[in-house]
Amino acid sequence: MNETEQETTTAGPGTTAGPGTTAGPGTTAGAPGDRAAENRRQVLYWRLLARLFDGEEQPTLESAGVAIAEDVGLPPAVLDPGLSMDNLVQRFPELAEELAGLGGEEGQEDPVRRAVLVTKLLLNTFATGTGPVTAGQLSDWQRDADWCRRALGGGQDPGEMSGYLTRLEGDLVKRMRLREVLADPARARALTPSMSLIEQLLHDKDNLSGVALASAKALIRRFVDEVAEVLRTQVEKTSVGAIDRSVPPKRVFRNLDIQRTVWKNLTHYNPEDRRLYVDRLYYRHTARRTTPARLVVVVDQSGSMVDSMVNCTILASIFAGLPKVDVHLVAYDTRALDLTPWVHDPFEVLLRTRLGGGTDGTAAMALARPKIADPENTVLVWISDFYDNPALMDDFRSVHRSGARLIPVGSVNSSGRGSVNPTFRQRLKEQGTPVISGHIRKLVFELKNFLA
């Protein structure tokens, strides 16, 4: 045998190593045991794909899957798509830790055993089927999705995983017999408030009554309170108005400027007895401008804007609770409604909105323009996808020229996704008032800058 034949060959990426070959990254090793493991993993993933895209049981794949699970020491029940993750772990507690660790890098664990558990998670989460969905099924899916998020989310973009699961949940909620569920208080309380569920409730609220309506209101209230708690932490440190130094500082202990007091009295320090004798106390100015900033929020209540509408309605109520901020709220579709009397209670605002229909922002502008009495001290926040009356652009130019601050908002939500009319987007950008889109923190930041 010559020298060349004696050398060991290293397989390149994506190749299958032969006898005497060292498999590189991403290769399939040539050892019989490795090939057998790879074949069994392929059977499991073919079974997963068959279940996801066909929904019908494939007897050959099912029996092969059961044999593989038993071979790696897992109970056949792990392949039952009707068994929730909670029930699986309740029956086999030893699997809990193993499932939780699936998100880490593959190490020395059995790759076939890992494949069985991964396909179980994926099947329970993504095989949502078709047809009506009960509240119990939705609740089971939400818990299964949480298992999947915890177990597999570590290896993916959290936002991407969350986006997939949110869309799946929205589809399930649409298929749920919602009125039937709401009529049963116990089942209604078991629901987890989500944006998808709230959208369905807002669409259907006019058709509800009695116990069902009370359950719907309770769910909306829970969701509003949860979102408000998150948004309030972003706003609570907002500084409202500039310091007015023409007003003497109030001489109370909480306003005492200790650092300045010490600095100004250093000339009175006695090194012999090592004491500082204070001749004068200094206080911080805390008085702010007395003219209230006016915040006019206009919300497009078409169905496509529900996420932004809910978030911004709650945000408006939080700013309305700040001192020296005068908040007005207008909602519109083809007609406009002044919701200012209820601006402090986003729950009441949402109950008065009517999702869907067309959009004509000129009707809302007719209500909003009279509220801009002091343009230099007013900000107009306009939340819409801007698929609207083209004449609205002339109104925006007029507001901008008046000196009022115009903040167009396209999408402020958890996902940051949303469609904005490209014509309006370009024209507003050319005007110097670009459309804000993305996370609601962006809008909070803009409003804080205006109020500071």
C-alpha positions in Angstrom: 0.0 0.0 0.0 1.5 3.4 -1.0 1.7 6.4 1.2 -1.3 8.1 -0.3 -3.5 5.1 0.3 -2.4 5.0 3.9 -3.6 8.5 4.7 -7.0 9.0 6.3 -9.4 11.1 4.3 -11.5 13.8 6.0 -15.0 14.2 4.6 -16.0 17.7 3.6 -19.2 19.4 4.8 -22.4 17.8 3.6 -20.7 14.5 2.6 -21.2 11.0 3.8 -18.0 9.5 5.1 -16.9 6.1 3.9 -14.9 3.4 5.7 -11.8 4.8 7.3 -13.1 8.4 7.0 -13.5 11.0 9.7 -16.8 12.7 9.4 -16.6 16.5 9.4 -19.3 19.0 10.8 -22.7 18.3 9.4 -21.7 14.9 7.9 -23.3 11.5 8.5 -20.8 9.1 10.0 -20.4 5.8 8.2 -20.5 3.6 11.2 -23.5 1.2 11.1 -24.8 2.4 14.4 -24.7 6.0 13.3 -26.4 5.2 10.0 -29.1 3.3 11.9 -29.6 6.3 14.3 -29.9 8.7 11.4 -32.5 6.4 9.7 -34.6 6.3 12.8 -34.5 10.0 13.1 -35.6 10.4 9.5 -38.6 8.1 10.2 -39.6 10.3 13.2 -39.4 13.5 11.2 -41.2 11.9 8.2 -44.0 11.0 10.7 -44.0 14.6 12.0 -44.4 16.0 8.5 -47.1 13.5 7.6 -49.1 14.5 10.7 -48.6 18.3 10.1 -49.5 18.4 6.4 -51.9 15.5 6.1 -53.4 15.0 9.5 -54.3 11.4 8.8 -52.5 8.6 10.6 -50.0 6.7 8.5 -50.0 3.2 10.0 -46.5 2.3 8.8 -44.9 5.4 10.2 -46.9 5.2 13.4 -45.9 1.6 14.2 -42.3 2.4 13.3 -42.4 5.5 15.6 -43.7 3.4 18.5 -41.0 0.8 18.0 -38.3 3.6 17.9 -39.7 5.2 21.1 -39.7 1.9 23.0 -36.2 1.1 21.7 -34.8 4.3 23.3 -36.7 3.7 26.6 -39.6 6.1 26.0 -43.2 5.2 26.6 -45.4 4.9 23.4 -47.7 7.5 24.9 -45.1 10.1 24.0 -46.2 9.8 20.4 -49.9 10.3 21.1 -50.7 13.8 19.6 -53.9 13.9 21.8 -51.9 13.8 25.0 -50.9 17.3 26.2 -47.5 18.1 27.5 -48.8 18.7 31.0 -50.5 15.2 31.0 -47.4 13.6 29.6 -45.2 15.0 32.4 -47.8 14.2 35.0 -47.8 10.5 33.9 -44.0 10.4 33.4 -42.4 13.0 35.8 -38.9 11.9 34.8 -39.3 13.5 31.4 -39.8 17.0 32.7 -36.1 17.8 33.1 -35.2 16.2 29.8 -37.8 18.2 27.9 -36.7 21.5 29.5 -33.1 20.8 28.4 -33.9 20.3 24.7 -33.1 23.9 23.9 -29.4 23.5 24.6 -26.7 22.3 22.3 -26.8 18.6 21.4 -24.2 16.9 23.5 -23.7 13.3 24.4 -27.5 12.5 24.8 -29.1 9.9 22.5 -30.0 11.8 19.3 -32.9 9.4 18.6 -34.4 9.9 22.0 -34.0 13.7 21.6 -35.7 13.5 18.2 -38.7 11.6 19.7 -39.2 14.4 22.3 -38.6 17.2 19.8 -41.2 15.8 17.4 -43.7 15.5 20.3 -43.3 19.2 21.1 -43.6 20.3 17.5 -46.6 18.1 16.8 -48.5 19.3 19.8 -47.8 22.9 19.0 -48.1 23.2 15.3 -50.6 20.5 14.3 -53.7 22.6 15.2 -56.0 21.0 12.7 -59.2 22.5 11.3 -62.7 23.0 12.4 -64.2 24.4 15.7 -62.0 24.7 18.8 -63.2 24.4 22.4 -62.0 26.5 25.3 -60.3 23.4 26.7 -58.5 22.7 23.5 -57.3 26.3 23.3 -56.1 26.2 27.0 -54.3 22.9 26.3 -52.6 24.3 23.2 -51.5 27.5 25.1 -49.8 25.3 27.7 -48.2 23.1 25.0 -47.0 26.2 23.2 -45.4 27.4 26.5 -43.6 24.1 26.8 -42.3 24.5 23.2 -41.3 28.1 23.8 -39.3 27.1 26.9 -37.8 23.9 25.5 -36.9 25.0 22.0 -36.9 28.8 22.1 -33.3 29.1 23.2 -32.0 28.1 19.8 -34.2 30.6 17.8 -34.9 34.3 17.6 -37.4 34.8 20.5 -39.3 37.3 18.4 -39.7 34.9 15.5 -40.9 32.1 17.7 -43.3 34.4 19.4 -44.6 35.6 16.1 -45.4 32.1 14.9 -47.1 31.1 18.1 -49.2 34.4 18.2 -50.5 33.7 14.7 -51.4 30.1 15.6 -53.2 31.3 18.7 -55.1 33.9 16.6 -56.3 31.2 14.3 -57.4 29.0 17.1 -59.4 31.8 18.8 -61.2 32.6 15.5 -62.3 28.9 15.3 -63.4 28.8 19.0 -67.1 28.8 19.9 -66.5 31.9 21.8 -70.1 32.7 22.8 -70.6 29.2 24.1 -67.4 29.5 26.2 -68.3 32.9 27.6 -71.7 31.7 28.8 -69.9 29.4 31.2 -68.1 31.6 33.8 -65.7 28.8 34.9 -64.5 28.1 31.3 -64.3 31.8 30.6 -62.1 32.4 33.6 -59.8 29.7 32.3 -59.0 31.7 29.2 -55.7 33.5 29.0 -56.3 37.1 27.7 -54.4 37.7 24.5 -54.5 40.3 21.7 -56.2 37.7 19.5 -58.9 37.0 22.0 -59.5 40.6 22.8 -59.9 41.4 19.1 -62.6 38.7 18.9 -64.3 40.0 22.0 -64.4 43.6 20.6 -65.8 42.4 17.3 -68.5 40.4 19.0 -69.4 42.4 22.1 -72.5 43.9 20.6 -74.0 40.4 20.1 -73.4 39.4 23.7 -75.6 39.7 26.7 -76.0 38.5 30.3 -73.3 36.1 31.6 -71.5 36.1 28.2 -71.2 39.8 28.1 -70.0 40.0 31.8 -67.4 37.3 31.0 -66.2 39.3 28.0 -65.9 42.5 30.0 -63.9 40.7 32.7 -61.4 39.3 30.1 -61.0 42.7 28.5 -60.5 44.3 31.9 -57.8 41.7 32.8 -56.0 42.3 29.5 -56.2 46.1 29.9 -54.8 46.0 33.4 -51.9 43.7 32.4 -50.9 45.9 29.4 -51.3 49.0 31.5 -48.9 47.7 34.1 -46.3 47.2 31.5 -46.8 50.5 29.8 -46.9 52.4 33.1 -43.4 51.4 34.0 -42.2 53.0 30.7 -44.1 56.3 31.5 -43.9 56.7 35.2 -40.6 58.6 35.2 -41.8 61.0 32.5 -40.8 64.6 33.3 -43.8 66.9 32.5 -42.8 70.4 31.6 -39.6 72.4 32.0 -38.4 73.8 35.3 -39.7 77.3 36.0 -36.8 79.0 37.8 -38.7 82.3 38.2 -40.7 80.6 41.0 -38.8 80.4 44.3 -38.1 76.8 45.5 -40.3 75.5 48.2 -38.3 75.3 51.4 -39.1 71.7 52.5 -36.7 68.9 53.3 -37.5 66.8 50.2 -36.3 69.7 48.0 -33.0 70.3 49.9 -30.0 70.2 47.6 -27.5 68.6 49.9 -24.6 68.6 47.5 -25.0 72.3 46.6 -25.4 73.2 50.2 -22.2 71.5 51.2 -20.3 73.0 48.3 -21.4 76.5 49.0 -20.6 76.3 52.7 -17.1 74.8 52.4 -15.6 78.2 53.4 -17.2 77.7 56.9 -15.4 74.4 57.5 -13.4 74.4 60.8 -10.4 72.0 60.5 -9.8 72.1 64.3 -13.1 70.5 65.3 -13.6 69.0 61.9 -17.0 70.5 61.5 -18.8 72.2 58.6 -20.9 75.2 59.8 -23.8 75.8 57.4 -24.6 79.4 56.9 -27.2 78.9 54.2 -29.4 76.1 52.9 -30.0 75.6 49.2 -33.1 74.1 47.7 -34.0 72.6 44.3 -36.4 74.4 42.0 -39.3 72.0 41.3 -42.0 74.3 39.9 -42.8 73.5 36.3 -44.8 75.3 33.6 -48.4 75.9 34.5 -49.7 75.8 31.0 -50.8 72.2 30.4 -49.5 70.3 27.4 -52.3 69.1 25.2 -52.2 65.6 23.8 -54.7 64.8 21.1 -54.8 61.1 20.2 -56.7 60.0 17.1 -57.2 56.3 16.6 -58.2 54.4 13.5 -60.5 51.7 14.8 -60.5 49.5 11.6 -59.9 45.8 12.3 -56.4 45.9 11.0 -55.3 48.4 13.7 -56.7 46.6 16.8 -53.3 45.9 18.3 -52.1 49.6 18.0 -55.5 50.8 19.0 -55.6 48.9 22.3 -52.0 49.8 23.2 -52.4 53.5 22.3 -55.7 53.8 24.1 -54.2 52.5 27.3 -51.1 54.7 26.8 -53.4 57.8 26.4 -55.1 56.9 29.7 -51.7 56.7 31.4 -50.6 60.1 30.1 -54.0 61.5 31.1 -53.2 60.6 34.7 -50.0 62.8 34.6 -50.2 66.3 36.0 -50.4 69.2 33.6 -51.2 67.0 30.6 -54.6 67.6 28.9 -55.4 64.4 26.9 -58.2 64.1 24.2 -59.1 60.9 22.4 -60.9 60.5 19.1 -61.7 57.2 17.4 -62.9 56.9 13.8 -63.8 54.7 10.8 -66.1 56.4 8.3 -67.5 58.4 11.3 -65.7 59.9 14.3 -66.4 59.6 18.0 -65.0 61.9 20.7 -64.0 59.5 23.6 -62.4 62.2 25.7 -64.9 61.8 28.6 -63.7 58.2 29.1 -60.0 58.7 28.3 -59.0 57.9 31.9 -60.5 54.4 31.6 -59.3 52.5 28.5 -61.7 49.7 29.4 -64.7 52.0 28.9 -63.1 53.3 25.7 -62.6 49.9 24.2 -66.2 49.0 25.0 -67.3 52.0 22.9 -65.2 51.3 19.9 -66.5 49.6 16.8 -64.0 47.5 14.9 -64.1 47.1 11.1 -65.7 49.1 8.3 -64.1 51.8 6.1 -61.9 54.7 7.0 -62.3 58.4 6.5 -59.8 60.4 8.6 -61.2 63.7 7.5 -64.2 63.1 9.8 -61.8 62.6 12.7 -59.8 65.7 11.7 -63.0 67.7 11.9 -63.2 66.8 15.6 -59.5 67.1 16.3 -58.7 70.5 14.7 -60.8 72.6 17.2 -58.8 71.0 20.0 -55.5 72.5 18.7 -56.2 75.9 20.3 -52.5 76.4 21.3 -50.5 74.8 18.5 -47.1 75.4 20.1 -48.2 73.5 23.2 -50.1 70.6 21.4 -49.1 67.3 20.0 -51.4 65.4 17.6 -50.8 61.6 17.6 -52.5 59.9 14.6 -52.6 56.1 14.8 -53.6 54.5 11.5 -52.4 52.3 8.6 -53.1 55.4 6.4 -55.1 53.6 3.8 -57.4 56.5 4.0 -59.0 59.5 2.2 -56.2 61.2 0.2 -57.5 64.6 1.3 -56.3 63.8 4.8 -52.7 64.6 3.7 -53.8 68.2 3.1 -55.0 68.3 6.7 -51.7 66.9 8.0 -49.8 69.7 6.1 -52.1 72.3 7.7 -51.6 70.9 11.2 -47.8 70.8 10.6 -47.7 74.4 9.4 -49.7 75.6 12.4 -46.7 74.7 14.7 -48.4 71.8 16.4 -46.3 68.6 16.8 -47.7 65.9 14.5 -46.7 62.3 15.3 -48.1 59.8 12.7 -48.1 56.2 14.1 -48.4 53.2 11.8 -47.9 50.3 14.1 -47.0 50.2 17.7 -47.4 46.8 19.1 -45.5 43.8 20.5 -44.5 42.4 17.1 -43.7 45.7 15.4 -45.3 44.4 12.2 -47.9 46.3 10.3 -48.7 47.6 6.8 -48.6 51.4 6.1 -49.8 53.1 2.9 -46.5 53.7 1.1 -47.8 57.0 -0.5 -48.7 58.5 2.9 -45.5 57.2 4.4 -43.4 58.9 1.8 -45.3 62.2 1.9 -45.2 62.4 5.7 -41.5 61.7 5.6 -40.9 64.5 3.1 -42.9 66.8 5.3 -40.5 66.1 8.2 -43.0 64.0 10.2 -42.1 60.4 9.5 -44.4 57.6 10.5 -43.4 55.8 13.7 -43.7 52.0 13.6 -42.4 49.2 15.7 -42.6 48.8 19.5 -44.7 51.2 21.5 -41.5 52.3 23.4 -40.8 54.5 20.3 -44.1 56.4 20.9 -43.4 56.7 24.6 -40.0 58.2 23.8 -41.4 60.8 21.4 -44.1 61.9 23.9 -41.6 62.1 26.7 -39.4 64.4 24.6 -42.4 66.6 23.8 -43.5 66.9 27.5 -40.0 67.4 28.9 
